[in-house]
């Protein structure tokens, strides 16, 4: 259980840092763009989306480490590839929860933290994009 907690907290922290850096970079880039509001929004959305995929990848790596260290497995009808684990991570990160792959034992703890982290960071992205849109409307 301690390894699952350590992996979960490490992922939570790393993803928070990635997101902070991504939103700062997006704000810097969109603030320097002298082009249309549409391009600014497109840049902001793409940077935040890339950050979310990277963050899900961080959790995917943690699941692979958890499998390697034997703290849990995934119940699935077929053998899982790395892409399947990333898919599970994206589904969990977005709190969609399709349920075709189910973690067991201590991997469940990591998936719970991932859902919480994903919800928090997706909310931050939505707030950031809303603020960016509000600022761009005030300019014109």
DSSP file (Angstrom, degrees, kcal/mol; ACC not computed):
  #  RESIDUE AA STRUCTURE BP1 BP2  ACC     N-H-->O    O-->H-N    N-H-->O    O-->H-N    TCO  KAPPA ALPHA  PHI   PSI    X-CA   Y-CA   Z-CA
    1    1 A X     >        0   0    0      0, 0.0     4,-2.5     0, 0.0     5,-0.2   0.000 360.0 360.0 360.0 -35.2    0.0    0.0    0.0
    2    2 A X  H  >  +     0   0    0      1,-0.2     4,-2.7     2,-0.2     5,-0.2   0.885 360.0  51.3 -62.7 -37.4    2.9    2.4    0.7
    3    3 A X  H  > S+     0   0    0      2,-0.2     4,-2.9     1,-0.2    -1,-0.2   0.905 109.6  50.1 -65.6 -40.4    4.1    2.0   -2.8
    4    4 A X  H  > S+     0   0    0      2,-0.2     4,-2.6     1,-0.2    -2,-0.2   0.907 112.0  47.7 -63.7 -41.9    0.7    2.8   -4.2
    5    5 A X  H  X S+     0   0    0     -4,-2.5     4,-2.9     2,-0.2     5,-0.3   0.931 113.0  48.4 -64.0 -45.1    0.5    5.9   -2.0
    6    6 A X  H  X S+     0   0    0     -4,-2.7     4,-2.4     2,-0.2    -2,-0.2   0.926 113.9  46.0 -62.2 -45.2    4.0    7.0   -3.0
    7    7 A X  H  X S+     0   0    0     -4,-2.9     4,-2.5     2,-0.2    -1,-0.2   0.924 114.7  48.5 -62.6 -44.0    3.2    6.5   -6.7
    8    8 A X  H  X S+     0   0    0     -4,-2.6     4,-2.6    -5,-0.2    -2,-0.2   0.924 113.4  45.0 -63.6 -46.1   -0.2    8.3   -6.4
    9    9 A X  H  X S+     0   0    0     -4,-2.9     4,-2.4     2,-0.2    -1,-0.2   0.894 113.0  51.7 -66.2 -39.5    1.3   11.3   -4.5
   10   10 A X  H  X S+     0   0    0     -4,-2.4     4,-2.9    -5,-0.3     5,-0.2   0.933 112.2  45.9 -61.9 -45.3    4.2   11.5   -7.0
   11   11 A X  H  X S+     0   0    0     -4,-2.5     4,-2.9     2,-0.2     5,-0.3   0.926 111.6  51.7 -62.8 -44.9    1.8   11.5   -9.9
   12   12 A X  H  X S+     0   0    0     -4,-2.6     4,-1.8     1,-0.2    -1,-0.2   0.910 114.8  43.2 -57.6 -44.3   -0.5   14.1   -8.3
   13   13 A X  H  X S+     0   0    0     -4,-2.4     4,-2.2     2,-0.2    -2,-0.2   0.929 114.8  47.5 -69.7 -47.4    2.5   16.4   -7.7
   14   14 A X  H  X S+     0   0    0     -4,-2.9     4,-2.7     1,-0.2    -2,-0.2   0.915 112.9  49.4 -61.9 -43.4    4.1   15.9  -11.1
   15   15 A X  H  X S+     0   0    0     -4,-2.9     4,-2.5    -5,-0.2    -1,-0.2   0.884 109.1  52.4 -65.6 -38.0    0.8   16.5  -12.9
   16   16 A X  H  X S+     0   0    0     -4,-1.8     4,-2.3    -5,-0.3    -1,-0.2   0.912 111.8  46.5 -61.5 -41.8    0.1   19.6  -10.8
   17   17 A X  H  X S+     0   0    0     -4,-2.2     4,-2.5     2,-0.2     5,-0.2   0.917 111.8  50.4 -66.9 -43.9    3.5   20.9  -11.8
   18   18 A X  H  X S+     0   0    0     -4,-2.7     4,-2.6     1,-0.2    -2,-0.2   0.927 112.8  47.2 -58.2 -44.9    3.0   20.0  -15.5
   19   19 A X  H  X S+     0   0    0     -4,-2.5     4,-2.8     2,-0.2     5,-0.3   0.908 110.2  51.4 -67.4 -42.0   -0.3   21.8  -15.5
   20   20 A X  H  X S+     0   0    0     -4,-2.3     4,-2.2     1,-0.2    -1,-0.2   0.938 113.7  44.9 -58.4 -47.5    1.0   24.9  -13.8
   21   21 A X  H  X S+     0   0    0     -4,-2.5     4,-2.5     2,-0.2    -2,-0.2   0.898 113.2  50.6 -64.6 -40.9    3.8   25.2  -16.3
   22   22 A X  H  X S+     0   0    0     -4,-2.6     4,-2.7    -5,-0.2    -2,-0.2   0.921 111.7  46.4 -65.0 -44.3    1.5   24.5  -19.3
   23   23 A X  H  X S+     0   0    0     -4,-2.8     4,-2.4     2,-0.2    -1,-0.2   0.894 112.7  50.4 -67.5 -38.0   -1.0   27.2  -18.2
   24   24 A X  H  X S+     0   0    0     -4,-2.2     4,-2.3    -5,-0.3    -2,-0.2   0.928 112.6  46.7 -62.6 -43.7    1.7   29.7  -17.6
   25   25 A X  H  X S+     0   0    0     -4,-2.5     4,-2.8     2,-0.2     5,-0.2   0.907 111.9  50.9 -65.1 -41.3    3.2   29.0  -21.0
   26   26 A X  H  X S+     0   0    0     -4,-2.7     4,-2.7     1,-0.2     5,-0.3   0.909 111.0  48.4 -62.4 -41.7   -0.3   29.2  -22.6
   27   27 A X  H  X S+     0   0    0     -4,-2.4     4,-1.9     2,-0.2    -1,-0.2   0.900 112.9  48.6 -64.9 -40.1   -0.9   32.6  -20.9
   28   28 A X  H  X S+     0   0    0     -4,-2.3     4,-1.4     2,-0.2    -2,-0.2   0.934 114.6  44.3 -65.0 -46.8    2.5   33.8  -22.1
   29   29 A X  H  X S+     0   0    0     -4,-2.8     4,-1.0     1,-0.2     3,-0.3   0.941 116.3  45.0 -66.0 -47.7    2.0   32.7  -25.7
   30   30 A X  H  < S+     0   0    0     -4,-2.7    -1,-0.2     1,-0.2    -2,-0.2   0.834 110.7  55.4 -68.4 -30.0   -1.5   34.0  -26.0
   31   31 A X  H  < S+     0   0    0     -4,-1.9    -1,-0.2    -5,-0.3    -2,-0.2   0.814 110.2  45.9 -69.0 -29.3   -0.6   37.3  -24.3
   32   32 A X  H  < S+     0   0    0     -4,-1.4     2,-0.3    -3,-0.3    -1,-0.2   0.609  89.0 103.4 -88.5 -13.4    2.1   37.8  -26.9
   33   33 A X     <  -     0   0    0     -4,-1.0     7,-0.0    -3,-0.2    -3,-0.0  -0.541  49.4-169.5 -73.3 130.3    0.0   37.0  -29.9
   34   34 A X        +     0   0    0     -2,-0.3    -1,-0.1     6,-0.0     2,-0.1   0.036  58.3  94.2-103.3  24.4   -1.2   40.0  -31.8
   35   35 A X  S    S-     0   0    0      1,-0.2    -2,-0.0     2,-0.0     5,-0.0  -0.197  82.9 -46.8-105.9-163.9   -3.6   38.0  -33.9
   36   36 A X     >  -     0   0    0      1,-0.1     4,-1.8    -2,-0.1    -1,-0.2  -0.130  45.8-116.4 -67.7 159.4   -7.2   37.1  -33.7
   37   37 A X  H  > S+     0   0    0      1,-0.2     4,-2.5     2,-0.2     5,-0.2   0.843 114.4  61.3 -60.9 -34.7   -9.1   35.9  -30.7
   38   38 A X  H  > S+     0   0    0      1,-0.2     4,-2.4     2,-0.2    -1,-0.2   0.914 104.4  46.4 -61.8 -43.5   -9.7   32.6  -32.5
   39   39 A X  H  > S+     0   0    0      2,-0.2     4,-2.5     1,-0.2    -1,-0.2   0.897 111.0  52.8 -66.7 -39.5   -6.0   31.9  -32.8
   40   40 A X  H  X S+     0   0    0     -4,-1.8     4,-2.3     1,-0.2    -2,-0.2   0.921 111.9  45.4 -61.1 -43.6   -5.4   32.7  -29.2
   41   41 A X  H  X S+     0   0    0     -4,-2.5     4,-2.8     2,-0.2     5,-0.2   0.897 111.0  53.3 -66.8 -40.0   -8.2   30.3  -28.1
   42   42 A X  H  X S+     0   0    0     -4,-2.4     4,-2.3    -5,-0.2    -2,-0.2   0.916 110.8  46.5 -61.1 -43.6   -6.9   27.6  -30.4
   43   43 A X  H  X S+     0   0    0     -4,-2.5     4,-2.4     2,-0.2     5,-0.2   0.933 113.5  48.5 -63.8 -46.6   -3.4   27.9  -28.9
   44   44 A X  H  X S+     0   0    0     -4,-2.3     4,-2.2     1,-0.2    -2,-0.2   0.911 113.1  47.3 -61.6 -43.7   -4.8   27.9  -25.3
   45   45 A X  H  X S+     0   0    0     -4,-2.8     4,-2.5     1,-0.2    -1,-0.2   0.909 113.0  48.5 -66.1 -42.2   -7.0   24.8  -26.0
   46   46 A X  H  X S+     0   0    0     -4,-2.3     4,-2.4    -5,-0.2    -2,-0.2   0.898 111.6  48.7 -67.7 -39.5   -4.2   22.9  -27.7
   47   47 A X  H  X S+     0   0    0     -4,-2.4     4,-2.0     2,-0.2    -1,-0.2   0.931 114.3  45.5 -66.0 -43.7   -1.7   23.6  -25.0
   48   48 A X  H  X S+     0   0    0     -4,-2.2     4,-2.2    -5,-0.2    -2,-0.2   0.899 112.7  50.9 -67.7 -38.2   -4.1   22.6  -22.2
   49   49 A X  H  X S+     0   0    0     -4,-2.5     4,-2.2     2,-0.2    -2,-0.2   0.919 109.8  50.1 -63.9 -42.4   -5.2   19.4  -24.1
   50   50 A X  H  X S+     0   0    0     -4,-2.4     4,-2.4     1,-0.2    -1,-0.2   0.895 109.3  52.3 -62.2 -39.1   -1.6   18.4  -24.6
   51   51 A X  H  X S+     0   0    0     -4,-2.0     4,-2.6     1,-0.2    -1,-0.2   0.914 108.5  50.5 -62.4 -42.5   -0.9   18.9  -20.9
   52   52 A X  H  X S+     0   0    0     -4,-2.2     4,-2.3     2,-0.2    -2,-0.2   0.909 110.8  47.9 -63.7 -41.9   -3.9   16.7  -20.1
   53   53 A X  H  X S+     0   0    0     -4,-2.2     4,-1.9     2,-0.2    -1,-0.2   0.917 112.5  49.4 -65.4 -41.9   -2.7   13.9  -22.4
   54   54 A X  H  X S+     0   0    0     -4,-2.4     4,-1.7     2,-0.2    -2,-0.2   0.908 110.5  50.8 -61.9 -41.7    0.8   14.1  -20.9
   55   55 A X  H  X S+     0   0    0     -4,-2.6     4,-1.8     1,-0.2    -2,-0.2   0.890 108.5  50.6 -65.4 -39.6   -0.6   14.0  -17.4
   56   56 A X  H  X S+     0   0    0     -4,-2.3     4,-2.3     1,-0.2    -1,-0.2   0.869 107.8  55.3 -63.9 -34.7   -2.7   10.9  -18.2
   57   57 A X  H  X S+     0   0    0     -4,-1.9     4,-2.4     2,-0.2    -2,-0.2   0.852 102.1  56.2 -64.7 -34.9    0.6    9.4  -19.5
   58   58 A X  H  X S+     0   0    0     -4,-1.7     4,-1.8     2,-0.2    -1,-0.2   0.933 110.6  44.1 -61.2 -45.6    2.2   10.1  -16.2
   59   59 A X  H  X S+     0   0    0     -4,-1.8     4,-2.4     2,-0.2    -2,-0.2   0.875 109.6  56.7 -67.4 -36.3   -0.5    8.0  -14.5
   60   60 A X  H  X S+     0   0    0     -4,-2.3     4,-2.1     1,-0.2    -2,-0.2   0.907 106.5  49.8 -59.6 -41.1   -0.2    5.4  -17.2
   61   61 A X  H  X S+     0   0    0     -4,-2.4     4,-2.4     1,-0.2    -1,-0.2   0.895 108.6  52.9 -63.2 -40.0    3.5    5.1  -16.4
   62   62 A X  H  X S+     0   0    0     -4,-1.8     4,-2.7     2,-0.2    -2,-0.2   0.891 107.6  51.4 -63.7 -38.8    2.6    4.7  -12.7
   63   63 A X  H  X S+     0   0    0     -4,-2.4     4,-2.6     2,-0.2    -1,-0.2   0.918 109.4  50.1 -63.2 -41.7    0.2    1.9  -13.6
   64   64 A X  H  X S+     0   0    0     -4,-2.1     4,-2.2     2,-0.2    -2,-0.2   0.900 111.7  48.2 -63.5 -39.4    3.0    0.1  -15.5
   65   65 A X  H  X S+     0   0    0     -4,-2.4     4,-2.4     2,-0.2    -2,-0.2   0.908 110.4  52.1 -65.3 -41.1    5.3    0.5  -12.5
   66   66 A X  H  X>S+     0   0    0     -4,-2.7     5,-2.3     1,-0.2     6,-0.6   0.895 109.9  48.6 -61.8 -40.4    2.5   -0.8  -10.3
   67   67 A X  H ><5S+     0   0    0     -4,-2.6     3,-0.8     1,-0.2    -1,-0.2   0.920 111.2  50.6 -63.2 -43.1    2.1   -3.8  -12.5
   68   68 A X  H 3<5S+     0   0    0     -4,-2.2    -2,-0.2     1,-0.2    -1,-0.2   0.876 113.5  44.1 -63.9 -38.2    5.9   -4.4  -12.5
   69   69 A X  H 3<5S-     0   0    0     -4,-2.4    -1,-0.2    -5,-0.1    -2,-0.2   0.433 112.0-120.3 -89.9   1.2    6.1   -4.2   -8.8
   70   70 A X  T <<5 +     0   0    0     -3,-0.8    -3,-0.2    -4,-0.5    -4,-0.1   0.788  69.5 133.9  72.6  29.9    3.0   -6.4   -8.3
   71   71 A X  S   <S-     0   0    0     -5,-2.3    35,-1.9     1,-0.2    36,-0.4   0.480  78.9 -27.9 -89.8  -0.3    0.8   -4.0   -6.3
   72   72 A X        -     0   0    0     -6,-0.6     2,-0.3    34,-0.2    -1,-0.2  -0.953  57.0-136.9 171.5 175.9   -2.2   -4.8   -8.6
   73   73 A X        -     0   0    0     -2,-0.3    31,-2.6    -3,-0.1     2,-0.5  -0.819  23.7-106.9-140.8 179.8   -3.4   -5.9  -12.0
   74   74 A X  E     -A  103   0A   0     -2,-0.3     2,-0.6    29,-0.2    29,-0.2  -0.970  21.4-140.0-116.0 132.2   -6.0   -5.1  -14.5
   75   75 A X  E     +A  102   0A   0     27,-3.6    27,-2.1    -2,-0.5     2,-0.3  -0.816  42.1 147.8 -88.4 123.9   -9.0   -7.3  -15.1
   76   76 A X        -     0   0    0     -2,-0.6    25,-0.1    25,-0.2     4,-0.1  -0.987  57.2-122.5-153.5 155.2   -9.7   -7.4  -18.8
   77   77 A X  S    S+     0   0    0     23,-0.4     2,-0.3    -2,-0.3    -1,-0.1   0.763  99.1  32.5 -70.9 -24.9  -11.0   -9.8  -21.4
   78   78 A X  S    S-     0   0    0     -3,-0.0     2,-0.1     1,-0.0     0, 0.0  -0.816 100.6 -81.9-127.3 166.4   -7.8   -9.6  -23.4
   79   79 A X        -     0   0    0     -2,-0.3     2,-0.4     1,-0.1    -2,-0.1  -0.447  51.9-122.2 -66.4 141.8   -4.1   -9.0  -22.7
   80   80 A X        -     0   0    0     -2,-0.1     2,-0.2    -6,-0.1    -1,-0.1  -0.699  21.8-161.5 -94.9 138.1   -3.3   -5.4  -22.2
   81   81 A X     >  -     0   0    0     -2,-0.4     4,-1.8     1,-0.1     5,-0.1  -0.530  41.0 -97.8 -99.7 175.3   -0.7   -3.4  -24.2
   82   82 A X  H  > S+     0   0    0      1,-0.2     4,-2.3     2,-0.2     5,-0.2   0.862 126.8  55.8 -61.3 -35.4    0.8   -0.1  -23.2
   83   83 A X  H  > S+     0   0    0      2,-0.2     4,-2.6     1,-0.2    -1,-0.2   0.876 104.5  52.5 -65.6 -36.9   -1.8    1.6  -25.3
   84   84 A X  H  > S+     0   0    0      2,-0.2     4,-2.6     1,-0.2    -1,-0.2   0.893 109.1  49.5 -64.3 -39.6   -4.6   -0.1  -23.4
   85   85 A X  H  X S+     0   0    0     -4,-1.8     4,-2.3     2,-0.2    -2,-0.2   0.906 111.7  48.4 -66.9 -40.8   -3.1    1.1  -20.1
   86   86 A X  H  X S+     0   0    0     -4,-2.3     4,-2.7     2,-0.2    -2,-0.2   0.906 110.8  51.6 -63.9 -41.0   -2.9    4.7  -21.6
   87   87 A X  H  X S+     0   0    0     -4,-2.6     4,-2.4     2,-0.2    -2,-0.2   0.935 110.0  48.5 -59.9 -46.8   -6.5    4.4  -22.7
   88   88 A X  H  X S+     0   0    0     -4,-2.6     4,-2.5     1,-0.2    -1,-0.2   0.911 111.1  51.5 -58.3 -42.2   -7.5    3.3  -19.2
   89   89 A X  H  X S+     0   0    0     -4,-2.3     4,-3.1     2,-0.2    -2,-0.2   0.910 109.8  47.9 -63.6 -43.2   -5.6    6.2  -17.8
   90   90 A X  H  X S+     0   0    0     -4,-2.7     4,-1.9     2,-0.2     6,-0.3   0.899 112.3  49.7 -63.6 -40.2   -7.3    8.7  -20.1
   91   91 A X  H  <>S+     0   0    0     -4,-2.4     5,-1.9    -5,-0.2     6,-1.1   0.906 115.6  43.1 -64.4 -41.6  -10.7    7.3  -19.3
   92   92 A X  H ><5S+     0   0    0     -4,-2.5     3,-1.5    -5,-0.2    -2,-0.2   0.916 110.7  55.1 -70.4 -43.6  -10.0    7.5  -15.6
   93   93 A X  H 3<5S+     0   0    0     -4,-3.1    -2,-0.2     1,-0.3    -1,-0.2   0.871 111.4  44.3 -57.7 -40.0   -8.4   11.0  -15.8
   94   94 A X  T 3<5S-     0   0    0     -4,-1.9    -1,-0.3    -5,-0.2    -2,-0.2   0.457 109.4-125.2 -85.4   0.0  -11.5   12.4  -17.4
   95   95 A X  T < 5S+     0   0    0     -3,-1.5    -3,-0.2    -4,-0.2    -2,-0.1   0.724  72.7 129.7  61.7  24.0  -13.7   10.5  -14.9
   96   96 A X      < -     0   0    0     -5,-1.9    -4,-0.2    -6,-0.3    -5,-0.1   0.919  44.0-167.5 -73.3 -44.8  -15.6    8.9  -17.9
   97   97 A X        +     0   0    0     -6,-1.1    -5,-0.1    -9,-0.2    -9,-0.0   0.949  15.7 176.2  61.4  60.4  -15.2    5.4  -16.4
   98   98 A X        -     0   0    0    -10,-0.1    -1,-0.1     1,-0.1   -10,-0.0   0.844  29.2-144.2 -66.7 -33.6  -16.2    3.1  -19.3
   99   99 A X        +     0   0    0      2,-0.3     3,-0.1   -11,-0.1    -1,-0.1   0.605  62.3 121.8  85.8  12.2  -15.3    0.0  -17.2
  100  100 A X  S    S+     0   0    0      1,-0.2   -23,-0.4   -24,-0.0     2,-0.4   0.718  81.8  39.0 -79.4 -19.0  -13.9   -2.3  -19.9
  101  101 A X  S    S-     0   0    0    -25,-0.1     2,-0.5   -24,-0.1    -2,-0.3  -0.999  76.0-167.3-128.2 132.2  -10.7   -2.5  -17.9
  102  102 A X  E     -A   75   0A   0    -27,-2.1   -27,-3.6    -2,-0.4     2,-0.1  -0.975  14.1-136.8-126.1 124.9  -10.8   -2.7  -14.1
  103  103 A X  E     -A   74   0A   0     -2,-0.5     2,-0.3   -29,-0.2   -29,-0.2  -0.445  21.1-153.1 -75.4 153.6   -7.8   -2.2  -11.7
  104  104 A X    >   -     0   0    0    -31,-2.6     3,-1.7    -2,-0.1     4,-0.3  -0.812  49.3  -8.6-122.0 165.5   -7.4   -4.6   -8.8
  105  105 A X  T >  S-     0   0    0     -2,-0.3     3,-1.3     1,-0.3     4,-0.4  -0.173 128.6  -7.5  51.7-131.6   -5.8   -4.3   -5.4
  106  106 A X  T >> S+     0   0    0    -35,-1.9     4,-1.2     1,-0.3     3,-0.6   0.619 121.2  75.8 -77.6 -12.0   -3.7   -1.2   -4.8
  107  107 A X  H <> S+     0   0    0     -3,-1.7     4,-2.2   -36,-0.4    -1,-0.3   0.768  85.9  67.1 -66.0 -22.4   -3.9    0.1   -8.4
  108  108 A X  H <> S+     0   0    0     -3,-1.3     4,-2.0    -4,-0.3    -1,-0.2   0.875  96.1  54.1 -63.4 -36.5   -7.5    1.1   -7.4
  109  109 A X  H <> S+     0   0    0     -3,-0.6     4,-2.2    -4,-0.4    -1,-0.2   0.931 108.6  47.9 -62.6 -45.5   -6.0    3.7   -5.1
  110  110 A X  H  X S+     0   0    0     -4,-1.2     4,-2.3     1,-0.2    -2,-0.2   0.903 110.6  51.5 -63.0 -40.8   -4.0    5.2   -7.9
  111  111 A X  H  X S+     0   0    0     -4,-2.2     4,-2.1     2,-0.2    -1,-0.2   0.863 108.4  52.1 -67.0 -33.9   -7.0    5.3  -10.2
  112  112 A X  H  X S+     0   0    0     -4,-2.0     4,-2.0     2,-0.2    -1,-0.2   0.921 110.8  46.9 -65.4 -43.7   -9.0    7.1   -7.6
  113  113 A X  H  X S+     0   0    0     -4,-2.2     4,-3.0     1,-0.2     5,-0.2   0.880 109.8  54.8 -63.7 -37.6   -6.4    9.7   -7.1
  114  114 A X  H  X S+     0   0    0     -4,-2.3     4,-3.2     2,-0.2     5,-0.2   0.917 106.9  49.7 -63.5 -42.3   -6.1   10.0  -10.9
  115  115 A X  H  X S+     0   0    0     -4,-2.1     4,-2.3     2,-0.2    -1,-0.2   0.917 113.7  46.2 -62.5 -42.5   -9.9   10.7  -11.2
  116  116 A X  H  X S+     0   0    0     -4,-2.0     4,-2.3     2,-0.2    -2,-0.2   0.936 115.5  46.0 -63.3 -47.0   -9.6   13.4   -8.5
  117  117 A X  H  X S+     0   0    0     -4,-3.0     4,-2.8     1,-0.2     5,-0.2   0.908 112.7  50.2 -63.3 -43.9   -6.5   14.9  -10.0
  118  118 A X  H  X S+     0   0    0     -4,-3.2     4,-2.8    -5,-0.2     5,-0.3   0.920 110.5  49.0 -61.7 -44.8   -8.0   14.9  -13.5
  119  119 A X  H  X S+     0   0    0     -4,-2.3     4,-2.0    -5,-0.2    -1,-0.2   0.923 113.5  47.7 -60.6 -44.4  -11.3   16.5  -12.3
  120  120 A X  H  X S+     0   0    0     -4,-2.3     4,-1.9     1,-0.2    -2,-0.2   0.932 115.9  42.4 -62.3 -47.5   -9.3   19.2  -10.6
  121  121 A X  H  X S+     0   0    0     -4,-2.8     4,-2.2     2,-0.2    -2,-0.2   0.847 112.2  52.6 -74.5 -33.5   -7.0   19.9  -13.5
  122  122 A X  H  X S+     0   0    0     -4,-2.8     4,-2.4    -5,-0.2    -1,-0.2   0.894 109.8  51.0 -65.0 -38.2   -9.7   19.8  -16.1
  123  123 A X  H  X S+     0   0    0     -4,-2.0     4,-2.3    -5,-0.3    -2,-0.2   0.898 108.6  51.3 -64.0 -40.3  -11.6   22.4  -14.0
  124  124 A X  H  X S+     0   0    0     -4,-1.9     4,-2.6     2,-0.2    -2,-0.2   0.908 110.2  49.6 -61.9 -41.7   -8.5   24.5  -13.8
  125  125 A X  H  X S+     0   0    0     -4,-2.2     4,-2.8     2,-0.2     5,-0.2   0.913 109.9  50.3 -64.0 -42.8   -8.2   24.4  -17.6
  126  126 A X  H  X S+     0   0    0     -4,-2.4     4,-2.3     1,-0.2    -1,-0.2   0.915 112.4  47.5 -62.0 -42.3  -11.8   25.3  -18.1
  127  127 A X  H  X S+     0   0    0     -4,-2.3     4,-2.5     2,-0.2    -2,-0.2   0.915 111.9  50.4 -64.1 -43.4  -11.4   28.3  -15.7
  128  128 A X  H  X S+     0   0    0     -4,-2.6     4,-2.6     2,-0.2    -2,-0.2   0.931 111.9  46.4 -60.3 -47.4   -8.2   29.3  -17.6
  129  129 A X  H  X S+     0   0    0     -4,-2.8     4,-2.5     1,-0.2    -1,-0.2   0.884 111.3  52.6 -66.0 -38.0   -9.9   29.2  -21.0
  130  130 A X  H  X S+     0   0    0     -4,-2.3     4,-2.4    -5,-0.2    -1,-0.2   0.927 110.9  47.2 -61.7 -44.6  -12.9   31.1  -19.6
  131  131 A X  H  X S+     0   0    0     -4,-2.5     4,-2.5     2,-0.2    -2,-0.2   0.914 111.3  51.3 -63.5 -42.7  -10.6   33.8  -18.3
  132  132 A X  H  X S+     0   0    0     -4,-2.6     4,-2.2     1,-0.2    -1,-0.2   0.913 111.1  48.3 -60.3 -42.6   -8.7   34.0  -21.6
  133  133 A X  H  X S+     0   0    0     -4,-2.5     4,-1.8     2,-0.2    -2,-0.2   0.899 110.5  51.3 -65.3 -40.3  -12.0   34.3  -23.5
  134  134 A X  H  X S+     0   0    0     -4,-2.4     4,-1.5     1,-0.2    -2,-0.2   0.909 110.9  48.3 -63.5 -42.1  -13.2   37.1  -21.1
  135  135 A X  H  X S+     0   0    0     -4,-2.5     4,-1.2     1,-0.2    -2,-0.2   0.904 110.2  50.9 -65.0 -41.5  -10.0   39.0  -21.6
  136  136 A X  H  X S+     0   0    0     -4,-2.2     4,-0.7     1,-0.2    -1,-0.2   0.841 108.6  52.3 -68.8 -30.9  -10.1   38.7  -25.4
  137  137 A X  H  < S+     0   0    0     -4,-1.8     3,-0.5     1,-0.2    -1,-0.2   0.847 106.0  54.5 -70.9 -33.0  -13.7   40.0  -25.4
  138  138 A X  H  < S+     0   0    0     -4,-1.5    -1,-0.2     1,-0.2    -2,-0.2   0.775  99.1  62.8 -71.8 -25.8  -12.7   43.0  -23.4
  139  139 A X  H  <        0   0    0     -4,-1.2    -1,-0.2     1,-0.2    -2,-0.2   0.823 360.0 360.0 -66.3 -30.2  -10.0   44.0  -25.8
  140  140 A X     <        0   0    0     -4,-0.7    -1,-0.2    -3,-0.5    -2,-0.2   0.416 360.0 360.0-116.6 360.0  -12.5   44.5  -28.6
